[in-house]
């Protein structure tokens, strides 16, 4: 790839929307298996007032998770900056795709000591709840909820419009 090609590349900022169904009739291995094809991690960075999709979070390799060692105790990262990994599930309804499940999980990162905190059980639970159509954002700070709401609205206004009122009520206007 030439230098010019590399400078024109865009950072992918798209939701993964379900491509296929594991129960599409072939009857083979994996029937009923959980598909992660319709879930995307949105990083909320209230420190920089930004929100973005980072598929690296699916394997704990997002921009905020790289080059730090995770510790199981939040007290060991007292000066950590707050971030959220929000698991957003998209499904198709009668009016088209919509935000089916949204669940935010806390991450604290202190780059000065290369340490961070996150609760793996919480992340797994929130990913599961998102895939089951739950909205878990009440524990997020207001600024982060607003960043998330603005991001979801601007990313795809139709998916926001198609989302249940429960999500719209959980995130400020």
C-alpha positions in Angstrom: 0.0 0.0 0.0 1.4 3.4 -0.9 1.7 6.2 1.6 -1.1 8.1 -0.1 -3.5 5.1 0.2 -2.7 4.8 4.0 -3.5 8.5 4.6 -6.9 8.2 3.0 -8.0 5.2 5.0 -11.0 5.9 7.2 -11.4 4.5 10.7 -14.3 2.1 10.7 -17.1 3.4 12.9 -20.0 1.1 12.2 -22.2 -1.2 14.1 -22.1 -4.9 13.4 -25.6 -5.8 12.3 -26.7 -9.5 12.4 -25.7 -11.1 9.0 -27.0 -14.6 9.4 -29.0 -16.8 11.7 -27.4 -19.7 13.5 -30.7 -21.6 13.0 -31.0 -21.0 9.3 -32.1 -24.6 8.7 -28.8 -26.4 8.0 -29.2 -28.4 11.2 -25.5 -28.8 11.8 -23.0 -27.9 14.5 -23.7 -24.7 16.4 -27.5 -24.7 16.3 -28.7 -22.3 19.0 -25.2 -21.0 19.6 -24.9 -17.4 20.7 -24.0 -15.1 17.8 -22.1 -12.0 18.6 -22.6 -10.6 15.1 -25.2 -8.1 16.2 -23.4 -6.5 19.1 -20.9 -3.7 19.1 -18.9 -2.0 21.9 -19.2 1.8 22.0 -16.5 3.5 24.1 -17.7 6.5 26.0 -14.8 8.8 27.0 -16.3 11.6 29.3 -12.7 12.9 29.8 -12.4 13.9 26.1 -16.2 14.2 25.5 -16.2 11.6 22.8 -17.9 8.3 21.9 -16.9 5.8 19.2 -17.2 2.2 18.2 -14.1 0.1 18.9 -14.5 -3.6 17.9 -11.2 -4.3 19.7 -13.2 -4.3 23.0 -14.7 -7.6 22.0 -11.4 -9.1 22.9 -10.3 -6.6 25.6 -8.1 -4.8 23.0 -9.9 -1.5 22.6 -8.0 1.8 22.5 -8.5 2.4 26.2 -7.6 -1.2 27.2 -4.3 -1.5 25.4 -0.9 -1.2 27.2 -2.3 -1.5 30.8 -2.5 -4.3 33.3 -6.0 -4.9 34.6 -6.4 -5.3 38.4 -9.5 -6.8 40.0 -9.8 -4.1 42.8 -10.9 -0.6 41.9 -9.0 0.8 45.0 -5.7 -0.2 43.3 -6.4 2.4 40.6 -7.4 5.4 42.7 -6.5 8.0 40.0 -7.9 6.1 37.1 -9.9 8.0 34.5 -13.4 6.9 34.0 -14.5 5.3 30.7 -17.5 3.1 29.7 -17.7 0.2 27.3 -21.3 0.2 26.3 -22.5 -3.0 24.7 -25.0 -2.1 22.0 -27.1 -4.8 20.4 -28.9 -4.1 17.1 -31.9 -6.2 15.9 -34.3 -5.9 13.0 -37.9 -5.1 13.8 -40.9 -4.5 11.5 -39.7 -0.9 10.9 -36.1 -1.9 10.3 -33.0 -2.1 12.6 -33.2 -0.6 16.0 -31.1 -0.4 19.3 -32.4 -3.6 20.9 -30.1 -3.7 24.0 -27.7 -1.2 25.6 -25.6 -1.9 28.7 -22.7 0.2 30.0 -19.7 -1.3 31.9 -17.2 0.8 33.9 -13.5 0.9 33.1 -10.9 3.0 35.1 -7.5 3.6 33.5 -4.4 5.2 35.0 -1.8 5.5 32.2 0.8 7.0 34.5 1.1 3.6 36.3 -0.1 1.5 33.4 -2.8 0.0 35.5 -6.6 -0.3 35.0 -9.7 -1.7 36.6 -12.7 -3.4 35.2 -15.0 -6.1 36.5 -14.9 -8.9 34.0 -18.1 -10.5 35.5 -19.9 -7.2 35.1 -18.8 -6.9 31.4 -19.9 -10.4 30.6 -23.2 -9.9 32.4 -23.8 -6.6 30.6 -23.0 -8.0 27.2 -25.4 -10.9 27.9 -28.1 -8.5 29.1 -27.7 -6.3 26.0 -28.1 -9.3 23.8 -31.3 -10.1 25.7 -32.7 -6.6 25.0 -32.1 -5.0 28.3 -31.2 -1.3 28.9 -28.7 -0.9 31.8 -27.4 2.7 31.9 -28.8 4.0 35.2 -25.4 3.6 36.9 -23.7 5.8 34.4 -22.9 9.5 35.1 -25.1 12.0 33.3 -22.4 13.4 31.1 -21.6 9.9 29.8 -25.3 9.1 29.3 -25.6 12.2 27.2 -22.5 11.4 25.1 -24.0 7.9 24.5 -27.5 9.3 23.6 -26.0 11.8 21.2 -23.8 9.2 19.6 -26.7 6.7 19.1 -28.9 9.4 17.7 -26.3 10.8 15.3 -25.0 7.4 14.3 -28.4 6.3 12.9 -31.4 8.5 13.6 -33.8 5.8 12.2 -32.4 3.1 14.6 -32.9 5.6 17.5 -36.4 6.4 16.2 -37.2 2.6 16.0 -35.9 2.0 19.5 -38.3 1.4 22.4 -39.3 4.3 24.6 -37.6 2.6 27.5 -34.2 3.4 25.9 -35.1 7.0 25.1 -36.3 7.6 28.6 -33.1 6.1 30.1 -30.9 8.5 28.1 -31.3 12.3 28.3 -32.4 14.3 25.3 
